[in-house]
Amino acid sequence: MFDAEKTKNDIVNWIREWFRENGEGCRAVIGISGGKDSSVVAALCAEALGKDRVLGVMMPRGEQFDIDVSRALIKHLGIEGITVNVEEACNAVEKQVQEVFGEISVQTKTNIPPRVRMTMLYAVCQTVGGRVANTCNLSEDYVGYNTIFGDNAGDFSPLSRLTVQEVKAVGRALGLPSMFVDKVPIDGLQGKTDEDNLGFTYAVLDRYIRTGVCDDPADKEKIDRKHRTNLFKLKPMPTFEYEGEIHE
């Protein structure tokens, strides 16, 4: 029942309206990884704002084996692209933590690059006068497969209510070649796919999100556990409600 063409047009109109209210004349600044999410967001922004108002930022850590895909996307869309290597910044953060604690956990090592990249995106954004596009999707957000204050940050989010299958469908409606829509995501650390790390497929996850149906009880338990554990990422930061008046 998903209407990819209508959804694509609705998102394009939403982006235009959001920029009219929150950044008239500003550029959309997008971290380009070569994956489906950043590819679709970049294409949506180019259609909504015009390619001259979209800046793609490639942020490899040292040598990135698939950066040619990111370059190909930028060329395909006709947008401006820049490369900022985050190797030294990531290494510096790791080094400082390790010097204090004598070791660094796998979780820490995993989350430093996305947070450094988001810092870089905002540095670029404020330099050029732009707005940072979030590139998360509903499927990954639902099970917490993102980094808080890293890739889950941004000023506007075109895809965070769409599942992976729906994002791909929108990508096809945009006319993106398969190499950008169907590229298998790799974690960049151990060479594992996202589905390897999750322990279930996106097809299973997306069906469960939209219908509540999951044929394998083990998969259902994994999804439910991840969702419960990571709910804090989906909610606004808890704030103590002081009853004092605020002058407006």
Secondary structure, DSSP 4 states (H G I P E B T S, - for coil): ---HHHHHHHHHHHHHHHHHHH-TTPEEEEE--SSHHHHHHHHHHHHHH-GGGEEEEE--SS--TTHHHHHHHHHHHT-EEEE---HHHHHHHHHHHHHHHS---HHHHHHHHHHHHHHHHHHHHHHHTEEEBP---HHHHHTT-S-TTTTT--SB-SSTTS-HHHHHHHHHHTT--HHHHSPPPB-SSSS-BHHHHHTS-HHHHHHHHHH---S-HHHHHHHHHHHHHTHHHHSPPP----------
